[in-house]
Amino acid sequence: MINRFKRIFSRLAFLSSGQKPSFDGPGLSRIIADWVEPLLSKHRDNAEIENIIDLTSNCWNIGACPRDKQAELWSLLIQPIVEEHFYEHRHDLRDKLRKLIKVREKLYAHDPRFILDFRFKFRHSQLRLDIFSTRDLSPSQFMAGLDALIHQSELNA
């Protein structure tokens, strides 16, 4: 469900700006791909890959938000996916995801981008990842956008 919210949010953000903003930092697709690879099982399928990319992208976004909001974002963006799709390995995965949030806070604190959407495919047995991000949102705007999308989905349910 949150994936759907993020994709709607992504379309809204890109419609408002009309283009993917540039950033003079490391490629976000490469950063997230590097985070994803060690978390994948040997017997991965597209659903697992998509869920792991979603989790790592959420860790990136959570790490850009104020610490007093991180627990709330964790319970909204991480916990449901881990519990539903990775229940048997949830403790180990949670620890690794928490470390990714710390990496985001320490190594990429200056990076203003939020991940809004992604696409992936395998080419020559290597993950090819396209991350769509924006630097036009502040952490409070990002959280307000998620809140609005969740509220709208609750009204439509």
C-alpha positions, -999 to 999 in steps of 0.1 A, spaced: 0 0 0 28 24 8 44 16 -25 12 29 -42 13 61 -21 49 67 -30 42 62 -67 13 87 -66 35 111 -46 62 106 -72 39 115 -101 26 146 -83 61 158 -75 73 153 -111 43 169 -126 48 199 -105 85 203 -114 83 189 -149 117 172 -148 141 152 -128 163 176 -108 200 173 -111 224 169 -82 262 171 -81 266 142 -58 271 104 -61 245 86 -82 216 76 -60 208 46 -82 243 33 -75 242 40 -38 209 22 -34 220 -7 -56 250 -11 -34 227 -12 -3 203 -37 -20 228 -64 -32 239 -77 2 203 -79 14 191 -102 -14 188 -139 -9 205 -164 -33 170 -175 -45 156 -140 -50 126 -133 -72 112 -100 -85 89 -96 -55 119 -99 -31 140 -75 -51 112 -49 -53 106 -52 -15 143 -48 -7 147 -18 -30 116 -3 -14 130 -9 21 164 5 13 148 35 -4 127 41 27 158 39 48 174 66 27 143 88 32 140 81 69 177 90 74 170 125 59 142 132 84 144 145 119 152 119 145 120 126 164 100 115 133 121 84 125 103 59 147 69 69 132 83 66 97 99 33 105 65 19 117 48 32 85 74 25 58 96 -3 71 78 -25 97 48 -36 75 70 -48 47 94 -66 70 66 -83 89 47 -93 58 75 -104 35 105 -112 56 90 -125 88 115 -154 93 145 -131 89 130 -100 104 154 -94 133 185 -96 111 169 -75 84 158 -48 109 193 -45 122 207 -41 88 181 -16 78 187 5 109 224 6 100 215 19 66 196 48 82 227 56 102 249 55 71 225 79 54 227 102 84 265 101 86 278 98 51 250 116 31 236 141 55 243 169 31 223 152 3 189 168 -1 173 142 -23 143 121 -14 135 89 -33 101 89 -48 101 59 -71 123 33 -87 125 8 -116 147 -22 -118 157 -50 -142 185 -75 -145 210 -72 -173 236 -99 -176 227 -111 -141 234 -76 -127 208 -54 -110 201 -23 -130 183 3 -109 168 36 -118 160 58 -88 137 88 -92 143 114 -66 137 151 -59 157 176 -40 127 200 -42 112 187 -9 121 194 26 118 166 52 86 182 65 71 185 30 80 148 24 63 138 56 33 160 49 30 144 15 30 109 29 4 120 56 -19 135 29 -16 103 7 -24 81 37 -53 102 47 -67 102 11 -64 64 9 -83 61 42 -111 83 29 -112 61 -3 -113 28 16 
